[in-house]
């Protein structure tokens, strides 16, 4: 795309415009140097940050602003180098004029502005004024374009003692801004600081939790409305973190990916699933498959198929009993490696499940080229049944498409009678959610697999009662 983007979220409105204090020359230039637009901007910005954070015995105050030009790479590819160099010069000139401060190039199209003696209110006002400039069309040699920006702000002192920590906090603020949509800003505050400390604690304890078996393993039962029995299960795990308590996979897995610990966490989970499948087979339990959700980071590891193959051989797992559940973003990468891995897993007998189908990331036509066996409907579609009557038609259409392709389909997040009725009328065979059963321990899972809802009800009600305590 060329950057012809419109804001899909409005920025928060200021209640009162706070006059910004324009810094004097000593505030604008930390060392009277020229803007670093071509040299080692990373080193220059870090030196300036350290100078700020340790100036005057820690008495200096202000706000650091980091800006990222979000779609500049696409503009460069389409409009060309010369055009974008002129555009960049225009943007930098505008930033310096609006801020009254020198703009330093950090890396690529990331920039820093050091707002000495600025309050957070003054800095956010400045961020609003900068974003107003990016709401407008930029014109270079008679050609118009829209360039989007994200802004992260972090006050000092208080949150960071050195340049490395400050850059981490600014990146967190930038990421939050990016999540809110194009042309947004975010201030690093006490809530973000609490989130940062929590993430650090979880990352630090992840490996210990695995080594010390400080984990809670549970399974989410899946009901087959045709056989009227629980026939599938999905692995779920929580870890115990001192000072925090039990932390669920949606929170700790992204942290494991960012900290490089995802292999240790998910290969541990793979081992648990493999050994459980073996125990089910040895006990003669009736079931279709047990699924393990896998992150895209792990899926793209070179040895992933080898690890799965080794597990299936070690536990003598028959074809179709182990299911690998993949996030939808894996299928949008368009990589030859992805397709090869899918084919290898399929040939060795692993069931492949695409999670969050219908969320909009993957195309329906893309299913024709993917080696998947089962699709899992995005739970947001089910939730919309409660408020949007059109959702029923969408679900019915998706289910029919999937069934006509000869694939299985699972609806997750089933909680109400209305959802149940729509899914039943559309022919969605497999259903999962609190309506049927919450996540349960291994012993309970083993007891309800292969049984009907009526027979399992006493055990499931005990689990629901335990969760309410």
LOKOLTOR-370193 format. One record per residue (C-alpha): y, x, z. Coordinates in steps of 0.05 Angstrom, whole numbers, padded with zeros to 5 digits, always signed. Example, Ala and Ser with C-alpha at 12.3 -4.5 7.8 and 13.67 -1.06 7.14 Angstrom:
LOKOLTOR-370193
-00090+00246+00156 -00021+00273+00143 
***
This chain:
LOKOLTOR-370193
+00000+00000+00000 +00071+00023-00013 +00096+00002+00054 +00122-00067+00036 +00105-00089+00106 +00134-00146+00146 +00134-00147+00222 +00079-00193+00248 +00104-00188+00319 +00174-00192+00346 +00202-00139+00390 +00223-00159+00460 +00296-00180+00463 +00343-00145+00510 +00377-00189+00560 +00440-00148+00561 +00465-00093+00516 +00474-00029+00557 +00527+00019+00531 +00495+00086+00516 +00529+00149+00542 +00536+00198+00485 +00515+00267+00510 +00562+00325+00501 +00544+00388+00462 +00506+00419+00519 +00462+00357+00522 +00449+00354+00448 +00429+00426+00439 +00384+00460+00489 +00395+00528+00458 +00447+00517+00403 +00392+00526+00351 +00387+00492+00284 +00339+00434+00274 +00268+00460+00265 +00248+00423+00202 +00204+00476+00169 +00180+00526+00221 +00133+00519+00280 +00158+00451+00304 +00101+00443+00352 +00119+00507+00390 +00194+00493+00387 +00186+00422+00416 +00140+00446+00471 +00188+00501+00491 +00245+00451+00494 +00202+00403+00535 +00184+00457+00585 +00258+00476+00589 +00277+00404+00604 +00222+00391+00655 +00238+00454+00694 +00314+00455+00687 +00360+00459+00748 +00304+00460+00798 +00275+00395+00772 +00341+00356+00780 +00351+00343+00705 +00337+00272+00684 +00330+00237+00618 +00282+00207+00567 +00240+00240+00513 +00232+00200+00448 +00177+00213+00398 +00177+00179+00330 +00121+00173+00279 +00134+00150+00207 +00074+00105+00199 +00066+00095+00124 +00100+00158+00099 +00035+00188+00072 +00024+00127+00027 +00096+00130+00003 +00088+00204-00014 +00024+00190-00054 +00056+00134-00094 +00129+00154-00102 +00121+00229-00103 +00141+00291-00064 +00213+00297-00088 +00228+00224-00073 +00200+00228-00003 +00236+00293+00012 +00301+00258-00003 +00278+00198+00037 +00260+00243+00096 +00328+00276+00094 +00361+00208+00094 +00319+00184+00153 +00334+00247+00194 +00408+00240+00179 +00406+00168+00201 +00369+00185+00265 +00419+00238+00284 +00477+00192+00269 +00449+00134+00309 +00426+00176+00368 +00482+00226+00370 +00428+00278+00383 +00392+00331+00344 +00325+00311+00313 +00268+00360+00317 +00208+00357+00272 +00144+00363+00312 +00083+00358+00265 +00081+00326+00196 +00124+00263+00201 +00129+00262+00276 +00197+00276+00307 +00226+00287+00376 +00294+00270+00405 +00311+00295+00475 +00358+00246+00509 +00386+00283+00568 +00422+00243+00622 +00398+00178+00590 +00369+00121+00631 +00309+00082+00607 +00355+00024+00591 +00399+00068+00548 +00338+00098+00513 +00308+00030+00498 +00374+00007+00470 +00375+00067+00425 +00303+00052+00404 +00324-00018+00385 +00382+00009+00343 +00336+00057+00307 +00285+00002+00292 +00341-00040+00263 +00352+00015+00212 +00278+00013+00193 +00280-00063+00186 +00324-00050+00125 +00307-00023+00056 +00315+00052+00044 +00344+00069-00024 +00333+00136-00060 +00357+00146-00132 +00361+00071-00142 +00290+00057-00117 +00279+00015-00055 +00223+00022-00005 +00206+00002+00066 +00185+00057+00114 +00156+00037+00182 +00162+00075+00247 +00132+00075+00316 +00170+00101+00377 +00143+00125+00443 +00190+00137+00503 +00176+00174+00568 +00227+00186+00623 +00229+00250+00664 +00219+00274+00717 +00164+00234+00749 +00105+00228+00702 +00094+00297+00671 +00104+00368+00698 +00093+00406+00633 +00098+00398+00558 +00024+00386+00547 +00022+00328+00595 +00086+00299+00568 +00058+00300+00497 -00004+00262+00520 +00039+00209+00553 +00083+00202+00491 +00021+00195+00448 -00004+00140+00493 +00062+00103+00487 +00060+00113+00411 -00010+00084+00407 +00011+00023+00447 +00070+00014+00401 +00025+00019+00340 -00023-00033+00369 +00036-00082+00373 +00050-00079+00298 +00099-00043+00252 +00167-00020+00277 +00155-00024+00351 +00171+00019+00412 +00137+00028+00478 +00160+00059+00543 +00111+00098+00585 +00116+00065+00654 +00080+00058+00720 +00028+00010+00690 +00011+00059+00635 +00008+00114+00687 -00042+00074+00727 -00083+00063+00663 -00080+00137+00648 -00104+00156+00717 -00160+00105+00712 -00182+00133+00644 -00182+00203+00672 -00225+00182+00731 -00275+00147+00685 -00278+00205+00636 -00289+00254+00693 -00346+00214+00723 -00382+00192+00660 -00430+00251+00657 -00443+00248+00732 -00459+00174+00728 -00512+00188+00675 -00541+00248+00711 -00544+00213+00778 -00569+00147+00749 -00508+00111+00776 -00514+00058+00723 -00531-00015+00720 -00574-00034+00660 -00575-00106+00637 -00594-00146+00575 -00562-00205+00541 -00615-00256+00520 -00613-00287+00450 -00641-00358+00439 -00676-00380+00376 -00661-00454+00364 -00718-00460+00314 -00774-00435+00359 -00735-00458+00421 -00750-00393+00456 -00712-00331+00479 -00735-00280+00427 -00685-00224+00428 -00645-00181+00476 -00583-00137+00472 -00574-00076+00516 -00515-00074+00563 -00495-00021+00614 -00444-00012+00668 -00429+00053+00706 -00405+00063+00777 -00341+00103+00785 -00319+00123+00856 -00254+00090+00875 -00258+00041+00817 -00326+00007+00821 -00369-00017+00763 -00340-00005+00694 -00367-00042+00633 -00383-00013+00565 -00321-00041+00528 -00279+00001+00574 -00319+00065+00582 -00345+00073+00511 -00277+00085+00479 -00263+00136+00534 -00330+00169+00520 -00311+00173+00446 -00243+00204+00461 -00272+00254+00512 -00331+00275+00469 -00382+00247+00517 -00407+00190+00472 -00471+00228+00453 -00492+00236+00526 -00477+00164+00543 -00508+00130+00482 -00569+00174+00474 -00584+00158+00547 -00578+00084+00528 -00623+00095+00467 -00676+00125+00512 -00672+00066+00560 -00680+00016+00503 -00739+00054+00473 -00776+00058+00538 -00763-00016+00552 -00790-00037+00485 -00853+00003+00499 -00862-00032+00566 -00853-00100+00533 -00906-00083+00481 -00955-00057+00532 -00946-00121+00573 -00959-00164+00511 -00890-00198+00517 -00870-00242+00458 -00804-00219+00428 -00771-00202+00361 -00727-00142+00378 -00683-00107+00429 -00615-00086+00403 -00573-00025+00423 -00499-00028+00405 -00478+00039+00376 -00408+00066+00366 -00385+00088+00297 -00373+00158+00325 -00446+00166+00344 -00471+00133+00280 -00435+00186+00238 -00467+00244+00276 -00512+00285+00230 -00572+00280+00277 -00568+00206+00292 -00625+00185+00246 -00668+00242+00273 -00656+00219+00344 -00676+00147+00327 -00737+00171+00288 -00759+00215+00346 -00751+00157+00395 -00792+00110+00352 -00847+00161+00345 -00847+00179+00419 -00854+00107+00441 -00894+00084+00381 -00845+00028+00366 -00868-00018+00309 -00823-00037+00251 -00768-00087+00268 -00773-00082+00344 -00715-00034+00354 -00648-00061+00330 -00586-00018+00319 -00522-00058+00326 -00462-00028+00290 -00388-00043+00295 -00356-00070+00233 -00311-00010+00222 -00372+00031+00202 -00379-00013+00140 -00307-00004+00119 -00309+00072+00113 -00339+00071+00043 -00375+00137+00058 -00438+00160+00022 -00462+00185+00089 -00457+00115+00118 -00500+00084+00063 -00551+00140+00067 -00557+00133+00142 -00566+00057+00135 -00620+00067+00084 -00656+00119+00126 -00655+00075+00188 -00679+00015+00148 -00737+00054+00117 -00761+00077+00185 -00765+00005+00209 -00702-00004+00250 -00667-00072+00246 -00594-00064+00228 -00543-00113+00257 -00470-00118+00235 -00426-00137+00294 -00363-00180+00292 -00376-00208+00223 -00319-00253+00202 -00264-00214+00237 -00235-00195+00170 -00249-00120+00166 -00307-00123+00117 -00313-00163+00054 -00367-00214+00039 -00381-00181-00028 -00393-00115+00009 -00455-00146+00040 -00489-00141-00028 -00491-00065-00023 -00507-00058+00051 -00576-00047+00081 -00568-00095+00139 -00616-00147+00165 -00574-00188+00213 -00501-00208+00221 -00468-00226+00286 -00411-00276+00281 -00345-00254+00312 -00338-00292+00377 -00265-00307+00362 -00289-00357+00310 -00327-00395+00364 -00268-00395+00411 -00224-00426+00356 -00270-00486+00353 -00237-00510+00417 -00167-00512+00385 -00174-00509+00310 -00216-00561+00273 -00216-00517+00210 -00259-00465+00247 -00321-00509+00239 -00316-00508+00163 -00308-00432+00164 -00368-00422+00209 -00411-00469+00168 -00392-00432+00104 -00407-00363+00133 -00474-00385+00161 -00495-00415+00094 -00474-00352+00056 -00514-00307+00103 -00576-00351+00101 -00573-00354+00025 -00573-00278+00024 -00637-00279+00065 -00605-00248+00127 -00609-00269+00200 -00546-00290+00236 -00529-00289+00310 -00472-00327+00343 -00447-00294+00406 -00402-00322+00460 -00433-00392+00460 -00406-00428+00521 -00393-00502+00506 -00429-00563+00479 -00380-00567+00421 -00396-00497+00398 -00470-00512+00405 -00464-00574+00361 -00427-00538+00305 -00476-00480+00305 -00536-00526+00305 -00509-00568+00247 -00493-00505+00206 -00563-00477+00217 -00546-00415+00258 -00615-00396+00284 -00598-00344+00337 -00548-00358+00393 -00525-00317+00452 -00476-00332+00508 -00465-00358+00578 -00486-00428+00557 -00556-00401+00552 -00555-00343+00600 -00511-00288+00628 -00531-00215+00621 -00592-00204+00665 -00631-00147+00695 -00693-00118+00662 -00743-00156+00705 -00709-00223+00692 -00704-00207+00618 -00778-00194+00615 -00793-00260+00650 -00752-00303+00602 -00770-00269+00536 -00817-00313+00497 -00803-00374+00541 -00764-00438+00526 -00698-00456+00558 -00729-00506+00606 -00780-00457+00634 -00727-00403+00641 -00675-00447+00673 -00693-00433+00747 -00689-00358+00736 -00625-00363+00696 -00591-00408+00748 -00607-00356+00801 -00572-00303+00758 -00511-00348+00749 -00508-00363+00823 -00511-00289+00839 -00453-00276+00792 -00410-00328+00827 -00417-00294+00895 
***
